[in-house]
Amino acid sequence: MKDLSITVNGIHFDNPFLLGSGPPGTNARVIGKAFKAGWGGVVAKTTSLSDTEVINVVPRYGKLKSASGDVIGFQNIELISDRPFEDWEEDFKSLKKEFPNKVVIASIMECFDKARWQELARRCEATGVDGLELNFSCPHGHPERGMGAAMGQDPAQVQEVTSWVREAVTTPIWAKMTPNITDITAPSAAAIRGGAHGVSAINTILSIIGIDLKTLRPQPTVEGHSVPGGYSALGAKPIGLRMVQEIARALKDFPISGMGGVMTSRDAIEFFLVGSSTVQVCTGAMLQGLGMIDELKEGLSSFMEQHDFNSVSEIVGKSLPYFTTHHDLVERQADAKALKLSSRASRDKSWGEESLQAQTTKMTSNE
Ligand SMILES: Cc1cc2nc3c(=O)[nH]c(=O)nc-3n(C[C@H](O)[C@H](O)[C@H](O)COP(=O)(O)O)c2cc1C
């Protein structure tokens, strides 16, 4: 097995795979299981100060299946953690004590209030967590109260909130971006201006997973009603890759923790290639279990062997130079075509396809 370690913002990951914020990181028990299974780190389920109201509904998930029954997309209308923040403080402390070499990142979200963000950030830092992920991206529920994606869609708020947190703590800060925006590079750049050390992307994409054709009710159906929710799993990957690529090209030297639809090592490697230094997995683990980490690590290691890469950081952004504009594609194709024609014309076999004078002219350097 190749060395899969990477250091990002001074945080050492024994491998670059993290569980993304969500059900796989809802408490110390499940996070502990993830570390024992071999994950490099966990971004815990988003937490806020205890007086923030969080009331979840059931059912809150919906699946999109292909004709053969495979789950290709997933939707949730889940809120952030409904556990009191004091419980999280205990969890963070005990996790860092039991797994000092594993990375624990606290995900935090609050309303537009400096004192509350700073208190939350300081109290997390005091538990010894390795980093903070600022949730500017929760797509449903909290945006109705100006939090999550509502904040993430406003670069000025992203910058200001990030600067409050940066002022309060020295722990590395990643700002998590919403894909529900026209230009994801605007809030990403705003977070960096506010003092973030890196960016995580993407959260879920606003969606309606389906309508029940018998009852005409949207799904997931709660008391006969529903609300658009967040789309994730494989179907979200092309959008995640596109947005991570955009951020990577815009921010250049700032690390990205990429995610969206990672089910296998192949998906994860694609995220590294478009500029992610670490890769997060949420729905993939919900559908396949924590044991999927074995395939992620083995697949990454054999990819590195195949291409003779010696470290994960060598892969990061390796495919970025191959993205360009459509205009440039047209020019490249015209050039390639001309080259093909001229090289064909230069072969002895081709004499006679055109007039002798025309072929002579093509091969003359000083016409
Ligand atoms: C059920 C569920 C709950 C989630 N809860 C959170 C959350 O509390 N905070 C957060 O930042 N992202 C949350 N997410 C988003 C994921 O962390 C991730 O950004 C998104 O699902 C895309 O990655 P995936 O396709 O690997 O799941 C949640 C996703 C799911 C499916």
The ligand as an ORCA input file, in Angstrom:
! r2SCAN-3c Opt
* xyz 0 1
  C     -28.823     12.899      5.555
  C     -27.804     13.968      5.332
  C     -27.539     14.900      6.329
  C     -26.597     15.911      6.124
  N     -26.309     16.797      7.137
  C     -25.358     17.740      6.957
  C     -25.004     18.610      8.013
  O     -25.514     18.535      9.130
  N     -24.051     19.560      7.757
  C     -23.423     19.670      6.539
  O     -22.561     20.523      6.381
  N     -23.739     18.830      5.536
  C     -24.686     17.875      5.717
  N     -24.972     17.009      4.686
  C     -24.293     17.180      3.372
  C     -23.078     16.258      3.212
  O     -22.090     16.519      4.182
  C     -22.463     16.427      1.808
  O     -22.046     17.762      1.650
  C     -23.424     16.100      0.664
  O     -24.336     15.099      1.037
  C     -22.703     15.656     -0.609
  O     -21.861     14.549     -0.386
  P     -22.327     13.008     -0.533
  O     -22.886     12.815     -1.916
  O     -21.077     12.227     -0.267
  O     -23.358     12.772      0.515
  C     -25.913     15.983      4.882
  C     -26.170     15.048      3.878
  C     -27.091     14.031      4.091
  C     -27.345     13.027      2.997
*
